[in-house]
């Protein structure tokens, strides 16, 4: 226990960790505060705006659609009530577009392969019912049909939460702090000439490595939780919709074709879990690299490379399972995606969780192997 406490102090209170986490947290929170400031400036009174749009929530009405070319931020010279009206009309028009896309009413997207009509036609034309294509399409159709078309909801704050926390924008910042804090965790011991001294002590072998791995996991769990919580609250409080937790996930832009019947709160919860699991799996890989490398700069470079280098490779279903891809969580839950497992469709999130657990275990095992292999060398 003393060894873990010692390692916690070294990692959590190092200048490197404190500077990286504080700087990145400030960037994320500042971004959220500025978004809230611009929205308040736009509608002037958020409570009045929320009351104004409340009667329109639910299924969209095509007859209410009006010109939305004014853009999101209306001219500040307009009266507050005019700005609020334009803001609402713009958001409502987006909801109608999403509902039309879901119902396959957009001319340029007649062959959009996630619509109910496309999937229904595909299933009816397939003669063999035991093929993977039929099983996959019918499963997709069943899931998307059970949710129904997207509607309009006052989801301004939740929209920004999802834009920031379930896409590359915000998670890349969070991941950089993890890379900076964790990648040198073993290699810096070599640079300080501490490895061989540690190995001569009573707890210098298995317990030393175990303590560092446990500390790394503790850090990533705490950091991910703080990052998620702070950036969620700073994007919800200004819009006064902390209580709007029952908004359907498919009303969020980018999630119109989600096959999961989640509320925005449930969707964020599952996103947090998959982000956390992905981060822990990556940390296990970082520990293995750090235990293998004697130079912390090289460890840092390799950590950045394996995290962001995959983004430069053409996307495919194998790469999509790598933790620096699943850590964003948007691709996991925004659209239907599956893997062919023994001629049966298994949903992407399920396959991803299994693969992440395997990567986590392999990373831990290689950390032990690499550390002792490096000492013997």
Residue pairs with C-beta under 8 A, 6 or more apart in sequence:
3 203
3 207
3 208
3 211
4 211
4 214
4 215
6 211
7 211
7 212
7 214
7 215
8 215
8 218
10 215
11 17
11 181
11 185
11 215
11 216
11 219
12 219
14 181
16 180
16 181
16 184
17 177
17 180
17 181
17 219
20 176
20 177
20 180
20 181
21 177
21 181
21 223
24 173
24 174
24 176
24 177
24 227
25 226
25 227
25 230
27 173
28 164
28 170
28 173
28 174
28 227
28 230
28 231
28 234
29 230
29 231
29 234
31 164
32 160
32 164
32 231
32 234
32 235
33 234
33 238
35 160
35 235
35 238
36 234
36 235
36 237
36 238
36 239
37 238
38 73
39 46
39 156
39 238
39 239
40 46
40 238
41 76
42 72
42 73
42 74
42 83
42 84
42 87
43 49
43 80
43 83
43 84
43 87
44 80
44 83
44 84
45 80
45 84
46 238
46 239
46 240
47 240
48 84
49 84
49 87
49 88
50 154
50 239
50 240
50 241
52 84
52 85
52 88
53 88
53 91
53 154
54 154
56 64
56 88
56 92
56 152
57 151
57 152
57 153
57 154
58 151
58 152
58 153
59 149
59 151
60 92
60 95
60 96
60 99
60 149
60 150
60 151
60 152
62 96
64 92
64 96
65 92
65 93
65 96
66 89
66 93
67 89
68 89
68 90
68 93
68 94
70 86
70 89
70 90
71 90
72 87
72 90
74 82
74 83
74 86
74 87
75 83
76 83
78 86
91 152
91 156
92 152
94 253
95 150
95 151
95 152
95 153
95 251
96 152
97 106
98 150
98 251
98 253
98 256
99 149
99 150
99 151
100 106
101 109
101 112
101 115
101 256
102 115
102 116
102 149
102 150
102 256
102 257
103 115
103 116
103 117
103 149
104 110
104 112
104 115
104 116
104 117
104 118
106 112
109 115
111 118
112 118
113 119
114 140
114 144
114 257
114 335
114 336
116 141
116 144
116 145
119 137
119 138
119 140
119 141
119 144
120 141
122 137
123 134
123 137
123 138
123 141
126 133
126 134
126 137
128 134
130 343
131 343
132 340
132 343
132 344
132 345
135 343
135 344
135 345
136 338
136 340
136 345
139 338
139 345
140 259
140 336
140 338
143 259
143 260
143 336
144 257
144 259
144 336
146 261
147 248
147 250
147 258
147 259
147 260
147 261
150 248
150 250
150 251
150 256
151 248
151 251
152 251
153 244
153 247
153 248
153 251
154 241
154 244
154 247
155 241
155 244
155 247
155 251
155 252
155 264
156 239
156 241
157 235
157 236
157 237
157 238
157 239
157 241
157 244
158 236
158 241
158 244
158 247
158 252
158 264
159 252
159 253
160 235
161 231
161 232
161 235
161 236
161 264
161 268
162 252
162 254
162 255
162 264
162 267
162 268
162 330
163 169
163 170
163 254
164 170
164 231
164 235
165 171
165 228
165 231
165 232
165 268
165 271
165 275
166 268
166 271
166 328
166 329
166 330
166 333
166 334
167 254
167 328
167 330
168 311
168 328
170 231
171 275
171 327
171 328
171 329
172 308
174 223
174 224
174 227
174 279
175 279
175 282
175 307
175 324
175 327
177 223
178 219
178 220
178 223
178 279
178 282
178 283
178 286
179 286
179 300
179 303
179 304
179 307
180 300
181 219
181 223
182 216
182 219
182 220
182 283
182 286
182 287
182 290
182 303
183 286
183 289
183 290
183 296
183 299
183 300
183 302
183 303
184 290
184 296
184 299
184 300
185 212
185 215
185 216
185 286
185 287
185 290
186 212
186 287
186 290
186 291
186 293
186 299
186 367
186 371
187 290
187 291
187 293
187 294
187 295
187 296
187 298
187 299
188 296
189 195
189 198
190 294
190 295
190 374
191 294
191 295
191 296
195 374
195 375
196 375
198 204
198 208
199 205
199 208
199 375
201 208
203 211
205 372
206 368
209 291
209 367
209 368
209 371
212 287
213 284
213 287
213 364
213 367
216 283
216 286
216 287
217 280
217 283
219 283
220 276
220 279
220 280
220 283
221 276
221 280
224 272
224 275
224 276
224 279
225 272
225 276
228 272
228 275
232 268
236 242
244 264
245 263
245 264
245 265
246 263
246 265
247 263
247 264
248 261
248 262
248 263
248 264
249 255
249 258
249 260
249 261
249 262
249 263
249 264
249 266
249 267
249 333
250 256
250 257
250 258
251 264
252 264
252 267
254 330
254 334
255 267
255 333
255 334
257 334
257 335
257 336
258 267
258 333
258 334
258 335
258 336
259 335
259 336
259 347
260 267
260 270
260 333
262 270
262 333
267 333
270 329
270 333
270 349
271 329
271 330
271 332
271 333
274 326
274 327
274 329
274 332
274 349
274 352
274 353
275 327
275 328
275 329
277 353
277 356
277 357
277 360
278 323
278 324
278 326
278 327
278 329
278 356
279 323
279 327
280 360
281 323
281 356
281 357
281 359
281 360
281 363
282 307
282 323
282 324
282 327
283 363
284 359
284 360
284 361
284 362
284 363
284 364
284 367
285 306
285 323
285 359
285 363
286 299
286 303
287 363
287 364
287 367
288 363
288 364
288 366
288 367
288 370
289 299
289 302
289 303
289 306
289 370
290 296
290 299
290 367
291 366
291 367
291 368
291 370
291 371
291 374
292 366
292 370
292 371
292 373
292 374
293 299
293 302
294 374
306 324
307 324
308 324
310 319
310 322
310 324
310 325
311 324
311 325
313 319
317 339
319 325
320 326
320 331
320 337
320 348
320 352
321 351
321 352
321 355
321 356
323 356
323 359
325 331
326 332
326 352
326 356
331 337
331 348
332 348
332 349
332 352
333 349
336 347
337 347
337 348
338 345
338 346
338 347
338 348
339 345
339 346
339 348
339 351
341 351
